[in-house]
Amino acid sequence: MKNINLSEAMKRAHASGKHPGWAHINSNKDKLSYPEKFLKQVLTNNNIFSRFTIESHHCVGRFFLDFAIMELKLDIEMDGEQHFRTIEAIEHDKRRDKFLKEEGWTIYRISWSNMIKNSKQEIKELLEFIDNFENGLDRYYDIVKKEKIISLGRGVKAKIKNDIKWEPFKEIVINSGINFSKFGWVTKVSKILNLPQQKVNRWMKRYLPDVYEIAFKKKQSAPLRKVIA
């Protein structure tokens, strides 16, 4: 994925929560991102949906909550990398959390990259938080570290930033159960990475060259068609 230079208008849209991409997703309760689908499955598998009333993309003021446990007034947020692209995006989330706190909500934030790195621990901590819920006791990840990543800059530092961002996805692709020796793996990987299919080969070649070699060899071993004059 290319490093995106956001315009000033786009930065203001992110900061105010008026970015059209957010509205497009949030206005449809059934349209979930891949991380949100993952979190929904976690809550379903652990009977949280059967214990509580849970609404996805619940609206509070001008803000949408990923998963709202209504009885607890608990907002569970699964934050993808779009939350950390700019300082403005981080500041937007801080203002959002402040508003929700004033409305009596408790916030539980999960970084998607943290979930990928250590899903068992993240899930364990989430379930324990719900089981031992105390209103007003919020839970966040290390936002300072995210801010440092943003400040890395361009050039070589930007490349390092990009590598850090994609590092957690390597493990989830490897453990996805995808058969890279069969056609159709590109489509599956593109959904996990949220990348266009035409960029998947480049990503695989850079970050998972050994796995990519399996798929490439399969392609090369396909029989060649003879050209008949």
C-alpha positions in Angstrom: 0.0 0.0 0.0 1.4 3.4 -0.9 2.1 6.0 1.7 -0.9 8.4 1.3 -0.4 12.2 1.5 -3.7 13.5 2.9 -4.9 16.9 1.7 -5.7 19.6 4.3 -9.4 19.1 3.5 -9.1 15.4 4.0 -7.3 16.0 7.3 -10.1 18.3 8.5 -12.7 15.6 7.5 -10.9 13.0 9.5 -10.6 15.3 12.5 -14.3 16.2 12.4 -15.5 12.7 11.8 -17.1 13.7 8.4 -14.9 11.7 6.2 -17.3 10.1 3.6 -15.7 6.7 3.9 -16.8 6.5 7.5 -20.3 7.5 6.8 -20.6 5.0 4.0 -19.7 2.2 6.4 -21.3 3.4 9.5 -24.7 4.2 8.0 -25.1 0.5 7.1 -25.2 -1.7 10.3 -24.7 -4.8 8.2 -21.6 -3.5 6.3 -18.7 -4.5 8.6 -15.0 -4.2 7.9 -12.9 -7.3 8.1 -11.7 -6.5 11.7 -15.3 -5.8 12.8 -16.4 -9.1 11.3 -13.6 -10.8 13.3 -14.7 -9.1 16.5 -18.3 -10.0 15.9 -17.3 -13.6 15.5 -15.4 -13.5 18.8 -18.4 -12.0 20.6 -20.7 -14.6 19.1 -18.4 -17.6 19.8 -18.2 -16.5 23.5 -22.0 -16.1 23.9 -21.7 -12.3 24.5 -24.5 -11.7 21.9 -26.8 -14.1 23.8 -26.1 -12.4 27.2 -26.5 -8.8 26.1 -28.2 -6.5 23.6 -25.4 -5.5 21.2 -25.8 -3.0 18.4 -23.2 -2.5 15.7 -22.6 1.0 14.4 -24.9 2.4 17.2 -25.1 6.2 16.8 -24.4 8.5 19.8 -24.5 12.1 18.8 -22.5 12.4 15.6 -20.4 9.3 16.4 -20.9 5.7 15.6 -19.8 2.9 17.9 -18.4 -0.4 16.5 -20.2 -2.6 19.0 -22.3 -1.1 21.8 -23.3 -3.4 24.7 -26.5 -1.5 25.6 -27.0 -2.8 29.1 -23.5 -1.8 30.1 -23.2 1.3 28.0 -19.9 -0.2 26.8 -18.4 0.8 23.5 -16.0 -1.8 22.0 -13.9 -0.4 19.2 -11.7 -2.4 16.8 -9.3 0.2 15.4 -7.7 -0.4 12.1 -4.7 1.5 10.7 -6.9 4.4 9.4 -7.1 5.5 13.1 -3.3 6.1 13.1 -2.6 7.7 9.7 -2.4 11.2 11.0 -2.2 13.0 14.3 -5.5 14.6 13.4 -7.2 11.1 13.3 -5.8 10.3 16.7 -7.0 13.7 18.1 -10.4 13.0 16.6 -10.7 9.7 18.5 -9.7 11.5 21.7 -12.4 14.1 21.2 -14.9 11.3 20.4 -14.0 9.4 23.6 -14.3 12.5 25.7 -17.8 13.1 24.3 -18.9 9.5 24.9 -17.5 9.6 28.5 -19.6 12.7 29.1 -22.6 10.7 27.9 -21.9 8.0 30.4 -20.3 5.4 28.1 -17.3 3.3 28.9 -14.8 2.8 26.0 -12.8 -0.4 25.3 -10.4 0.1 22.4 -8.5 -2.8 20.6 -5.8 -2.1 18.0 -6.3 -4.5 15.1 -2.6 -4.9 14.8 -2.4 -5.9 18.5 -5.2 -8.4 17.9 -3.4 -10.0 15.0 -0.1 -10.2 17.0 -1.6 -11.8 20.1 -5.3 -12.7 19.5 -5.6 -15.2 22.4 -4.4 -12.6 24.9 -6.5 -9.8 23.5 -9.7 -11.9 23.4 -9.0 -13.1 27.0 -8.6 -9.6 28.2 -11.8 -8.4 26.5 -13.9 -11.3 27.9 -12.5 -10.7 31.4 -13.3 -7.0 31.1 -16.9 -7.7 30.2 -17.3 -10.3 32.9 -15.9 -8.0 35.5 -17.3 -4.8 34.1 -17.0 -1.6 36.1 -18.7 1.4 34.6 -16.3 4.2 33.9 -13.2 2.0 33.8 -11.9 2.4 30.2 -9.2 0.4 28.4 -6.9 1.7 25.8 -3.7 0.5 24.0 -0.4 2.4 23.8 -1.5 5.4 21.8 1.9 7.1 22.4 3.6 4.3 20.4 1.2 4.9 17.5 2.0 8.6 17.6 5.7 7.9 17.3 5.1 5.7 14.3 3.3 8.6 12.5 6.2 10.9 13.2 8.8 8.7 11.4 8.6 10.8 8.3 9.2 10.1 4.6 11.9 8.3 2.6 13.6 5.5 4.5 11.7 6.2 7.7 8.4 6.0 5.7 9.5 2.6 4.4 10.1 1.4 8.0 6.7 2.8 9.0 5.1 0.8 6.2 6.9 -2.4 7.2 5.8 -1.9 10.8 2.2 -1.5 9.7 2.2 -4.7 7.6 4.3 -6.9 9.9 1.2 -8.2 11.9 -0.6 -9.2 8.7 2.1 -11.6 7.7 1.1 -14.0 10.5 -2.6 -13.8 9.8 -2.0 -14.6 6.1 0.2 -17.5 7.0 -2.4 -18.9 9.5 -5.4 -18.2 7.2 -5.6 -21.7 5.9 -5.3 -20.5 2.3 -4.0 -23.0 -0.2 -1.4 -21.0 -2.2 -0.9 -23.8 -4.6 -4.4 -23.3 -6.0 -6.0 -20.5 -8.0 -8.1 -18.1 -6.0 -5.7 -17.3 -3.3 -5.2 -13.7 -4.5 -8.9 -12.9 -3.9 -8.7 -14.3 -0.4 -5.5 -12.5 0.6 -6.9 -9.2 -0.8 -9.8 -9.4 1.6 -7.6 -10.0 4.6 -5.2 -7.1 3.6 -8.0 -4.8 2.3 -5.8 -4.3 -0.8 -6.8 -4.3 -4.5 -6.1 -7.7 -6.0 -3.6 -6.2 -8.4 -1.4 -5.2 -5.5 -1.5 -8.6 -3.7 1.3 -10.2 -5.7 3.7 -7.3 -5.0 2.8 -7.4 -1.2 3.4 -11.2 -1.1 6.6 -10.9 -3.0 7.9 -8.3 -0.5 6.6 -9.6 2.8 6.1 -13.4 2.3 8.6 -14.3 -0.5 8.7 -18.0 0.5 4.9 -18.4 0.4 4.7 -16.4 -2.8 7.3 -18.7 -4.4 4.8 -21.6 -3.9 2.1 -19.8 -5.8 4.5 -18.6 -8.5 5.9 -22.1 -9.1 2.3 -23.3 -9.5 1.6 -20.7 -12.1 4.8 -21.5 -13.9 4.0 -25.2 -13.9 0.8 -24.7 -15.8 0.9 -26.3 -19.3 1.9 -24.0 -22.1 -0.4 -23.8 -25.1 1.1 -24.5 -28.5 0.6 -21.8 -31.2 -0.7 -23.5 -34.3 0.1 -21.6 -37.5 
